[in-house]
Amino acid sequence: MVEGAYSYPFISHAQLEPENCVAQWKDGKLELWSPSQTPQRGRDMLKALFSLRDEDITQHMVAGGGGFGRRLSNDYAVEAAYISKQIGARR
């Protein structure tokens, strides 16, 4: 007979790399480069926060990394857009 006991520690459900997003404003319109699992949720948050219309947002989906559920919230895109607007990042 062979017996064994196995255990493993709790491992957080998290992405494999830091959240990332690039945001740029031009003429009252927002352009984003973002890896999102639910881009429409992010657009809805951005529209509400900045009083934008769908046509005011250009979103480039970046297919990179692994989100494993963390990229559902899109808070990183909202933060990038807010900072970009505050510092006046433009082309």
C-alpha positions as CSV (number, residue, x, y, z in Angstrom):
1,M,0.0,0.0,0.0
2,V,1.2,3.5,-0.8
3,E,-0.2,6.5,1.1
4,G,0.3,10.2,0.6
5,A,-1.0,13.5,1.9
6,Y,-1.1,16.5,-0.4
7,S,-2.0,20.1,0.3
8,Y,-1.5,23.4,-1.4
9,P,-2.0,27.0,-0.1
10,F,-4.8,29.3,-1.2
11,I,-3.8,31.0,-4.4
12,S,-5.5,34.3,-5.4
13,H,-7.6,34.4,-8.5
14,A,-5.7,37.1,-10.3
15,Q,-4.3,38.1,-13.6
16,L,-0.7,37.3,-14.6
17,E,0.4,40.9,-15.3
18,P,-0.5,44.4,-14.0
19,E,-3.6,46.1,-15.4
20,N,-2.7,48.4,-18.3
21,C,-4.4,50.9,-20.5
22,V,-3.5,53.9,-22.6
23,A,-5.9,56.8,-22.8
24,Q,-5.8,59.9,-25.0
25,W,-8.1,62.9,-25.4
26,K,-8.5,65.0,-28.6
27,D,-11.3,67.5,-29.3
28,G,-13.5,66.1,-26.5
29,K,-13.2,62.5,-27.7
30,L,-11.5,59.6,-26.0
31,E,-9.3,57.0,-27.5
32,L,-8.2,53.9,-25.5
33,W,-6.0,50.9,-25.9
34,S,-7.1,48.4,-23.4
35,P,-7.3,44.6,-22.8
36,S,-10.8,44.1,-21.5
37,Q,-13.0,41.1,-21.1
38,T,-16.1,43.3,-21.1
39,P,-15.4,46.4,-23.2
40,Q,-19.0,47.6,-23.1
41,R,-19.0,47.8,-19.3
42,G,-16.0,50.0,-19.5
43,R,-17.6,52.2,-22.2
44,D,-20.7,52.6,-20.1
45,M,-18.6,53.7,-17.1
46,L,-16.6,56.2,-19.3
47,K,-19.8,57.6,-20.8
48,A,-21.4,58.1,-17.4
49,L,-18.3,59.7,-15.8
50,F,-17.4,62.0,-18.7
51,S,-20.8,62.6,-20.2
52,L,-19.7,61.0,-23.5
53,R,-21.7,59.3,-26.3
54,D,-20.7,56.0,-27.9
55,E,-19.3,57.8,-31.0
56,D,-17.0,59.9,-28.7
57,I,-15.1,56.8,-27.6
58,T,-12.7,54.8,-29.8
59,Q,-11.6,51.6,-28.1
60,H,-8.7,49.5,-29.4
61,M,-8.8,46.0,-27.9
62,V,-5.4,44.7,-27.0
63,A,-5.2,40.9,-27.0
64,G,-2.5,40.3,-24.5
65,G,-1.9,38.6,-21.2
66,G,-4.4,36.7,-19.1
67,G,-7.2,38.4,-17.1
68,F,-8.9,35.3,-15.6
69,G,-11.8,37.4,-14.5
70,R,-10.0,40.5,-13.3
71,R,-10.4,42.4,-16.5
72,L,-14.2,42.4,-16.1
73,S,-14.3,45.6,-14.0
74,N,-12.5,48.0,-16.3
75,D,-11.6,50.4,-13.4
76,Y,-8.1,50.6,-14.9
77,A,-9.5,52.1,-18.1
78,V,-11.5,54.7,-16.2
79,E,-8.5,55.6,-14.1
80,A,-6.3,56.0,-17.2
81,A,-8.9,58.2,-18.9
82,Y,-9.3,60.4,-15.9
83,I,-5.5,60.9,-15.4
84,S,-5.1,61.6,-19.1
85,K,-7.8,64.2,-19.0
86,Q,-6.3,65.9,-15.9
87,I,-2.8,66.1,-17.3
88,G,-4.0,67.2,-20.7
89,A,-2.4,64.2,-22.6
90,R,-3.1,64.9,-26.2
91,R,-1.6,64.1,-29.6
